Amino acid sequence: MPSNGLDFGRRAELSELMDGPSSRDTMRACLRDLERLNRWFLGYRPVLEWLEGMNGAAGREPLRILDVGCGYGDGLRRIECWARQRGIAVELTGIDVNPDIIAIASEASSPDSAIEWTAADVFAYDMLRPAHLIVSSLFTHHLADEDVVRFVAWMEEHAEAGWFINDLSRAPVPYHLFGWFAKAARLHPFVQHDGPVSFLRAFVPEDWRRLCATAGLTGNEFRIVPYKPARLCVARRKTR
């Protein structure tokens, strides 16, 4: 255990301010700062690199991609840009349980964007057609272990070609560095609070091996992929 008394050996049971009630203006300010962090620290890279490897995996177009816990929508807008640059026809959907977040994501998108934004609980979400690919970014650390398992099983059922989880790595160094950086950059007070908490609620590889096994996956059916800085991702490509 580190000298400050924090235990990085297991996921912390803590709450984040952004998961509680707040005004739409407060939420918008928080999400804008999170978008800045994603730009500064290469937060989109894991998903985009995975998509490069999965291009054509669905076997047909348009490629249906679902982003669960889409937040500000910046990740899905990056995917839309990625697809346009490559001439790939896509149908993109972002869902989030918070209707205010969905409204903010929609208003932040350009008029020519074709992304569909939906306020829904993922476990109650009625998909008209299965997605080819399902992605999530900085979503799973908000869930308790049993709901992470449920989410992995849900993606297994609803993603035809594969899925990708982009989340944080639980470790002392990024925890402490983020706390310092967030204050120096004068990020929103919610972000200053929630960032370190997110690292404490995040994952190590053994967590993902255990959670995926509980969801019914064998070790050769998924990959655990670390990315710098401080990301730990889980990639699943289904074989036909």
C-alpha positions in Angstrom: 0.0 0.0 0.0 1.4 3.4 -0.9 2.6 5.7 1.9 -0.4 7.9 1.6 -2.7 5.1 2.6 -4.3 4.6 -0.8 -4.8 1.0 -1.9 -4.2 0.4 -5.6 -4.5 -3.4 -5.1 -8.2 -3.3 -5.7 -10.9 -1.1 -7.3 -12.1 1.6 -4.9 -15.8 2.0 -4.1 -16.0 5.7 -4.6 -18.4 8.1 -6.3 -17.8 10.7 -8.9 -19.5 14.1 -8.9 -20.4 13.8 -12.6 -22.5 10.7 -11.8 -24.7 12.8 -9.4 -27.2 15.5 -10.1 -25.9 18.7 -11.7 -27.1 21.5 -14.0 -26.7 21.1 -17.8 -24.3 24.1 -17.8 -22.1 22.4 -15.2 -22.2 19.1 -17.1 -21.3 20.9 -20.3 -18.3 22.6 -18.7 -17.1 19.3 -17.3 -17.5 17.5 -20.6 -15.6 20.2 -22.5 -12.7 19.8 -20.1 -12.8 16.0 -20.6 -12.7 16.5 -24.3 -9.6 18.7 -23.9 -7.9 15.9 -21.8 -8.7 13.4 -24.5 -7.0 15.6 -27.1 -4.0 16.4 -25.0 -3.4 12.8 -23.9 -4.2 10.8 -27.0 -7.4 9.5 -25.6 -8.9 8.7 -29.1 -5.9 6.7 -30.3 -6.8 3.3 -28.8 -10.3 3.1 -30.4 -9.1 4.5 -33.8 -6.2 2.1 -34.0 -8.5 -0.8 -33.2 -10.9 0.4 -35.9 -8.1 0.4 -38.4 -7.5 -3.3 -37.7 -11.3 -4.1 -37.8 -11.9 -2.3 -41.0 -13.9 -4.7 -43.2 -14.5 -7.1 -40.3 -18.3 -6.6 -40.7 -18.1 -7.9 -44.2 -20.6 -5.3 -45.5 -21.5 -1.7 -45.4 -22.6 0.6 -43.9 -20.6 -0.3 -40.8 -22.8 0.0 -37.7 -20.9 1.3 -34.7 -22.4 1.9 -31.3 -20.7 4.0 -28.6 -22.0 3.2 -25.1 -21.6 5.9 -22.5 -20.8 8.4 -25.3 -20.5 11.4 -23.0 -19.7 14.6 -24.9 -19.7 12.6 -28.2 -16.1 13.7 -29.1 -15.0 10.1 -29.5 -17.8 9.3 -31.9 -17.2 12.5 -33.8 -13.6 11.4 -34.2 -14.8 8.0 -35.6 -17.1 9.8 -38.0 -14.1 11.9 -39.2 -12.0 8.7 -39.5 -14.7 7.0 -41.6 -15.1 10.0 -43.9 -11.3 10.2 -44.5 -11.3 6.6 -45.6 -14.6 6.6 -47.6 -16.2 4.1 -45.2 -20.0 4.2 -45.0 -21.0 4.1 -41.4 -24.1 4.3 -39.2 -23.0 5.8 -35.9 -25.1 5.8 -32.7 -24.1 7.2 -29.3 -26.1 6.3 -26.2 -25.8 7.7 -22.7 -28.1 7.2 -19.7 -28.2 11.0 -19.0 -30.6 12.9 -21.3 -28.7 16.2 -20.6 -25.5 14.6 -21.8 -27.1 13.5 -25.0 -28.5 17.0 -25.6 -25.0 18.4 -25.0 -23.4 15.9 -27.4 -26.0 16.7 -30.1 -25.5 20.5 -29.8 -21.7 20.0 -30.0 -22.0 18.2 -33.3 -21.8 19.9 -36.6 -25.0 20.3 -38.8 -23.6 17.8 -41.3 -23.0 15.1 -38.8 -25.2 12.0 -39.2 -24.6 10.6 -35.7 -27.8 9.5 -33.9 -27.8 10.4 -30.2 -30.0 8.4 -27.9 -30.7 8.7 -24.1 -30.9 5.1 -22.9 -29.8 2.7 -20.3 -27.6 0.3 -22.2 -29.2 -2.8 -20.6 -32.6 -1.6 -21.6 -31.6 -0.3 -25.0 -33.7 -1.9 -27.8 -31.4 -2.2 -30.9 -33.4 -2.5 -34.1 -30.4 -4.3 -35.6 -27.2 -5.6 -34.0 -24.2 -3.4 -34.2 -21.2 -4.6 -36.1 -18.9 -3.0 -33.6 -19.5 -1.6 -30.1 -17.1 0.7 -28.3 -16.9 2.5 -25.0 -14.5 5.0 -23.6 -14.1 5.8 -19.9 -17.4 4.1 -19.2 -16.7 0.8 -17.5 -14.9 2.3 -14.5 -18.2 3.9 -13.5 -19.7 0.4 -13.1 -19.5 -2.1 -10.2 -17.8 -5.4 -11.1 -21.0 -7.2 -11.6 -22.2 -4.6 -14.0 -18.9 -4.7 -15.9 -19.5 -8.5 -16.3 -23.1 -7.8 -17.4 -21.8 -5.2 -19.9 -19.2 -7.5 -21.5 -21.9 -10.2 -21.8 -24.3 -7.7 -23.4 -21.7 -6.6 -25.9 -21.0 -10.3 -26.8 -24.7 -10.7 -27.5 -25.2 -7.5 -29.5 -21.9 -6.9 -31.4 -21.6 -9.0 -34.6 -17.9 -8.5 -35.3 -16.3 -7.2 -32.1 -16.1 -4.7 -29.3 -13.6 -2.5 -27.7 -13.3 -1.1 -24.1 -11.1 2.0 -23.7 -10.5 2.8 -20.1 -8.0 3.8 -17.5 -5.2 1.8 -15.8 -5.2 1.8 -12.0 -1.8 2.9 -10.8 -0.2 5.4 -8.4 1.8 7.5 -10.9 -1.1 8.6 -13.2 -3.3 9.1 -10.1 -0.9 11.6 -8.6 0.2 13.2 -11.9 -3.4 13.8 -12.9 -4.2 15.5 -9.6 -1.3 17.9 -10.1 -2.1 18.5 -13.7 -5.8 19.2 -13.2 -5.0 21.9 -10.7 -2.3 23.4 -12.8 -4.6 23.5 -15.9 -7.4 24.9 -13.8 -9.8 22.2 -15.0 -13.4 22.3 -13.7 -13.6 21.4 -10.0 -15.7 18.3 -10.8 -12.9 17.1 -13.2 -10.3 17.8 -10.6 -12.2 15.6 -8.1 -13.4 12.9 -10.5 -10.1 12.3 -12.3 -8.2 10.8 -9.4 -11.3 9.0 -8.3 -11.5 7.5 -11.8 -8.0 6.1 -11.5 -8.8 4.5 -8.2 -12.0 2.9 -9.8 -10.1 1.7 -12.9 -8.5 -1.6 -13.7 -5.4 -3.7 -13.9 -4.9 -6.7 -16.3 -5.9 -9.2 -13.7 -9.2 -7.4 -13.2 -10.0 -7.8 -16.9 -9.0 -11.4 -17.0 -11.3 -12.2 -14.1 -14.2 -10.1 -15.3 -14.1 -11.4 -18.9 -13.9 -15.0 -17.7 -16.9 -14.4 -15.5 -18.7 -13.1 -18.5 -18.0 -16.4 -20.3 -15.0 -15.5 -22.4 -11.9 -17.7 -22.7 -8.5 -16.1 -22.5 -7.8 -16.4 -26.3 -11.1 -14.6 -27.2 -10.0 -11.1 -26.1 -6.8 -9.0 -25.8 -5.8 -6.7 -23.0 -3.9 -3.8 -24.5 -2.1 -1.1 -22.6 -1.7 2.4 -24.1 0.4 5.3 -22.8 -0.5 7.4 -21.1 -2.5 5.4 -18.4 -5.0 3.5 -20.6 -5.8 -0.1 -20.3 -8.1 -1.5 -23.1 -9.8 -4.7 -23.9 -10.2 -5.8 -27.5 -12.5 -8.5 -28.9 -12.6 -9.6 -32.5 -15.1 -12.3 -33.3 -14.2 -15.1 -35.7 -16.8 -16.1 -38.3 
